[in-house]
Amino acid sequence: MARLVMKFGGTSVANVERIRNVALHVKREVEAGYKVAVVVSAMSGKTNELVAWCKDAAALHDQREYDAVVASGEQVTAGLLAIALQNIGLSARSWQGWQIPILTSDAHGSARIQSIDGSALRAGFDRGEVAVIAGFQGIHQPSGRITTLGRGGSDTSAVAVAAAIEADRCDIYTDVDGVYTTDPRVVPKARRMERIAFEEMLEMASLGAKVLQVRSVEVAMVHGVRTFVRSSFDDPARPNSGTLICKEEDIVEAQVVTGIAFSRDEAQITLRGVADKPGVAAAVFVPLAEAGVNVDMIVQVASDATMTDMTFTVPAAEYERCLSILEKARPSIGYAGLAGAKDVAKVSAIGIGMRSHAGVAARAFKALAEKGVNIRAITTSEIKFSVLIDAAYTELAVRTLHSLYGLDAE
């Protein structure tokens, strides 16, 4: 009998009524013949509330105890869903991460899954039980401490569990009915995709699309877990199929551009008059890396034979801290000037079809120029390109590229 993992996010389990609705989705799959494991998030808003309590208790708090507190949100949801399933005639039990166990690193607040023993879950399937698993959490051995996987970690829990029990597929239920070519709130003509390759989804998730957590897509790609994005708000009796995230070879004819992603959470930093010599880049980026700052777009332009200007982007929330780090590192870097801006946005086009088509980015540059959009920086890879622009032009740029590549719904 095939196994299935179903994951439900915070909005899907926001209250007891929504949890009852989730139970009907689960019952449909059980009646279809699947052995089902369900991974749940905390009720909408509960994790934020728990985090706030930790900060109120102490601004500088023990991250191990922080994990013990915030992991409780998923525990509540798992127990409530198990009760709701039992109430409609299904055998079900709740599981916390340590009971399975889901073994993780000891990076409290952002732990990574190391292994999952699926034998206890499989034994439960043999007893006819639905396994309801508290997402977002695991346990570190040998310390025996509860760990959490970071924001969006329930997606990662679900895909990892699916790999561990060799599930036929993993269905991620959220408040949208699939993956769209871009944000429908920005482009009303955006359309839902039937299929998208793992590589494309990984790029879209990392470049601003909020449908799935990046690490969950990484795990799905590594283990080849067929993953659907579906809506829990569909009628449980007549759900839509959603979007399948799959291997590239499962897509018959790839479009040149699959989707347009964007992120307003960007800040630009420029170092002027940096000596053009070996070791300068390390002097700039090693201190930022040691501070845990994720540097993205990097552009270096020679101003003369011996000097260069260096521009790069960082998360907007890290902007002030980065400026402080670079000021302290000024003697070792030796730059003449430091400038920056927070009113910028990154717009990206993604598509595995780019591998076999030339001039894809050039068309975008021309179209944006015709709309009066100035490009501050450009980065490219095999299946995507990104441009950094003034934030005020974000929606115009997204709409322009979405139409340019024929992504508007007919």
ABEGO torsion letter per residue (X at the ends): XBBBBBBBBAAAAABAAAAAAAAAAAAAAAAAGBBBBBBBBBBBGAAAAAAAAAAAABABBBAAAAAAAAAAAAAAAAAAAAAAAAAAGBBBBBBBAAAOBBBBBABBGABBBABBBAAAAAAAAAAGBBBBBBBGBBBBOAAGBBBBAEBGAAAAAAAAAAAAAGBABBBBBBABAEBBABBAAABAABBBBABBBAAAAAAAAAAGBAABBAAAAAAAAAAGBBBBBBBAABBAABBBAEBBBBBAAABABBBABABBBBBABBBBBBBBGBBBBBGAAAAAAAAAAAAGBBBBBBBBBBABAABBBBBBBBBAAAAAAAAAAAAAAAAAAGBABBBBBABBBBBBBBEAAAAABBGAAAAAAAAAAAAGBBBABBBBBAABBBBBBBAAAAAAAAAAAAAAAGABBX
